[in-house]
Amino acid sequence: MSENGKYERDGGFAHFVKKMGEATSPQPADRAVIERFRGRLPAQMLRYWEHEGWGGWRDGLFWVVDPEDFEDVKRAWFAETPLEPETDLWHVIGRTAFGRLYLMGEKSGAEMEIEPAFGMITASQDKLRPQPPEKRDFKAMMFFSHRGPEECDEQDTNDNPLFQRALKKLGPVGPDEMYGYRHMLVAGGQNVLDNLEKTDLLSHLMLLRDLHGPASLPFWDYDIGAFASQALEED
């Protein structure tokens, strides 16, 4: 926010746009949703919603989303894990064309990722402590600064990026679509271009959860219960 009160892009969002371009599928954010998340997500994230909107960037490679649309999906993937509310309260704020979900914590402003194709949930464990508002605002800025074409893409079995080839073959995904594997990886399918198809976003994410069962937490190497108790004492 500039000194005269008018919205100006900060360095983090400007860096994001430099890498991703302007929104290719812009969508105004719902004012009622913005108000419901006031005091829950960083104020800076809500300013982005208000002035930049939701929608898709880079021909649908990356999407800023309404967290309420993904609440059921999030709950399904968190089921039978000790992640919520033990570590924080989490909300989906973005996703990729391949269905990877980005979440942000209410108290920490930290990022978490759900990788449905692989049945995993990952986070930077050392960044999950509760943080004051100004630090949560900084994390919102860094969330966008870290997003880019390479980070949001997926690789095939030969480590070659998939998005541009999928875009050319299948066309762009819409707000309710994703590129999913016809023969899913969990069932022995291969992450190759010929195995990709456009499919319904939310139903495919739910199907992947059903097939994988409880999400794996491959990089969580400490006692979450002990962590949660300590975090509550510090809050």
C-alpha positions in Angstrom: 0.0 0.0 0.0 1.4 3.4 -1.0 1.7 6.4 1.4 -1.4 8.0 -0.2 -3.5 4.9 0.5 -3.7 3.7 -3.0 -2.8 0.1 -3.9 0.6 -0.4 -5.5 2.2 -3.8 -6.3 4.9 -4.6 -3.8 8.2 -6.2 -4.8 6.9 -9.7 -4.2 3.9 -9.5 -6.4 5.8 -7.5 -9.0 8.4 -10.3 -9.2 5.6 -12.8 -9.6 4.1 -10.9 -12.5 7.6 -10.5 -14.1 7.9 -14.3 -14.2 4.2 -15.3 -14.8 2.8 -12.3 -16.7 -0.5 -10.7 -16.1 -3.5 -12.9 -15.3 -4.7 -14.8 -18.4 -8.0 -15.9 -16.8 -8.8 -13.1 -14.3 -11.7 -13.4 -11.8 -12.7 -10.8 -9.3 -12.6 -12.0 -5.7 -15.9 -12.3 -3.9 -16.1 -9.4 -1.4 -18.1 -11.5 1.1 -15.3 -14.1 1.1 -12.7 -11.4 1.7 -14.6 -10.3 4.7 -15.0 -13.8 6.1 -11.2 -14.3 5.9 -10.3 -10.9 7.5 -8.3 -11.6 10.6 -7.7 -15.2 9.5 -5.4 -14.9 6.5 -2.7 -12.1 6.3 -4.1 -8.7 5.5 -1.6 -8.5 2.6 -3.2 -11.6 1.1 -6.6 -10.0 1.3 -5.3 -6.9 -0.4 -4.0 -9.1 -3.3 -7.5 -10.6 -3.5 -9.2 -7.2 -3.5 -6.9 -5.6 -6.1 -5.5 -8.5 -8.2 -8.4 -10.9 -7.9 -8.4 -14.7 -8.2 -8.0 -16.6 -11.4 -5.3 -18.1 -13.6 -1.9 -17.0 -14.6 0.4 -18.2 -17.4 -2.4 -19.9 -19.4 -3.7 -21.7 -16.4 -0.4 -23.0 -15.0 -1.1 -21.3 -11.6 -4.4 -20.2 -10.1 -5.3 -18.1 -7.1 -8.4 -19.6 -5.6 -11.3 -19.1 -3.3 -10.4 -21.2 -0.2 -14.0 -22.1 0.5 -14.2 -24.0 -2.8 -11.5 -26.3 -1.6 -12.5 -26.8 2.1 -14.0 -30.3 1.5 -10.9 -31.4 -0.4 -8.6 -30.0 2.3 -10.5 -31.9 5.0 -10.4 -35.1 3.0 -6.7 -34.9 2.6 -6.1 -33.9 6.2 -8.3 -36.8 7.5 -6.3 -39.3 9.5 -3.3 -37.0 9.9 -2.4 -34.9 12.9 -2.1 -31.6 11.0 -5.2 -29.6 11.8 -5.6 -28.0 14.3 -2.4 -29.3 15.9 0.0 -27.3 13.6 -2.4 -24.5 12.5 -5.7 -23.8 10.7 -5.0 -24.1 7.0 -6.7 -22.7 3.9 -6.1 -23.5 0.2 -5.0 -20.2 -1.5 -3.6 -21.5 -4.8 -3.2 -24.5 -7.1 -1.4 -25.5 -10.3 -2.8 -26.9 -13.5 -1.8 -30.3 -12.2 -3.8 -30.1 -9.0 -1.0 -29.3 -6.5 -2.6 -27.3 -3.7 -0.9 -24.5 -1.8 -2.2 -23.7 1.7 -1.5 -20.9 4.2 -1.7 -21.2 8.0 -3.8 -18.7 10.0 -1.4 -18.2 12.9 1.9 -18.8 11.2 1.4 -17.5 7.7 3.4 -20.6 6.6 3.0 -22.5 3.4 1.9 -26.1 3.1 1.5 -28.2 -0.1 -0.7 -31.1 -0.9 0.6 -33.1 -3.8 -2.4 -35.3 -4.7 -0.9 -37.2 -7.6 1.8 -38.5 -5.2 -0.4 -38.7 -2.0 1.9 -36.4 0.0 1.6 -33.3 2.2 4.7 -31.2 2.7 5.7 -28.1 4.7 8.7 -26.2 6.1 8.5 -27.4 9.6 10.7 -24.7 11.0 8.3 -22.0 9.8 5.2 -23.2 11.5 5.4 -21.1 14.7 2.8 -18.4 15.3 3.9 -15.1 13.9 2.8 -11.4 14.4 0.7 -9.7 11.6 3.6 -8.0 9.9 5.5 -11.3 9.5 2.4 -13.0 8.2 2.1 -10.2 5.6 5.7 -10.7 4.6 5.0 -14.4 4.1 2.1 -13.6 1.9 4.4 -11.4 -0.3 7.0 -14.2 -0.4 4.3 -16.7 -1.4 3.8 -14.9 -4.7 7.5 -14.1 -5.1 8.4 -17.8 -5.0 5.9 -18.9 -7.6 7.2 -19.2 -11.2 6.9 -21.3 -14.3 9.4 -23.9 -13.2 8.2 -24.2 -9.7 4.6 -24.7 -10.7 5.3 -27.2 -13.5 5.6 -31.0 -13.2 8.2 -33.3 -14.8 7.7 -36.5 -16.8 9.7 -39.7 -16.2 12.7 -38.1 -18.0 12.6 -35.0 -15.9 11.2 -32.9 -18.8 8.6 -30.2 -18.0 5.1 -31.2 -19.0 3.0 -28.0 -18.9 3.7 -26.4 -22.3 3.4 -29.8 -24.1 0.1 -30.5 -22.2 -1.2 -27.0 -23.1 -0.4 -27.5 -26.8 -2.0 -31.0 -26.9 -5.0 -30.6 -24.6 -5.6 -26.8 -24.5 -5.7 -24.7 -21.3 -7.5 -25.9 -18.2 -10.5 -23.8 -16.9 -11.1 -22.8 -13.4 -12.8 -26.1 -12.6 -10.4 -28.3 -14.5 -6.9 -29.8 -14.2 -4.5 -32.0 -16.0 -4.8 -35.4 -14.4 -3.3 -38.8 -15.2 -5.7 -41.1 -17.0 -4.0 -44.1 -15.5 -3.2 -42.7 -12.1 0.3 -42.9 -10.6 -1.0 -44.6 -7.5 -2.4 -47.4 -9.7 0.8 -47.9 -11.7 0.4 -45.2 -14.4 3.3 -43.2 -15.7 3.8 -39.4 -15.5 4.1 -39.0 -19.3 2.3 -36.6 -21.7 0.3 -39.3 -23.3 -1.2 -40.3 -20.0 -2.5 -36.8 -19.3 -6.1 -35.6 -19.8 -8.2 -32.7 -18.8 -10.5 -33.6 -16.0 -12.8 -32.1 -13.3 -10.7 -30.5 -10.7 -12.4 -31.2 -7.4 -13.7 -34.7 -8.2 -10.3 -35.8 -9.4 -8.6 -34.5 -6.2 -11.2 -36.4 -4.2 -10.7 -39.6 -6.2 -7.0 -39.4 -5.7 -7.5 -39.1 -1.9 -9.7 -42.2 -2.0 -7.2 -44.2 -4.0 -4.1 -43.1 -1.9 -5.8 -43.4 1.5 -4.3 -41.3 4.3 -1.7 -38.8 3.0 1.9 -39.5 3.7 4.0 -36.9 5.5 7.5 -37.7 4.2 9.3 -34.8 5.6 7.7 -34.5 9.0 10.4 -35.8 11.3 9.3 -34.7 14.7 6.4 -35.4 17.2 3.6 -33.1 16.0 1.8 -33.4 19.3 4.8 -32.1 21.2 5.2 -29.4 18.6 1.6 -28.3 18.9 1.8 -28.1 22.7 4.9 -25.9 22.6 3.4 -23.7 19.9 0.3 -23.1 22.0 2.5 -22.1 25.0 4.3 -19.6 22.8 1.2 -18.1 21.2 
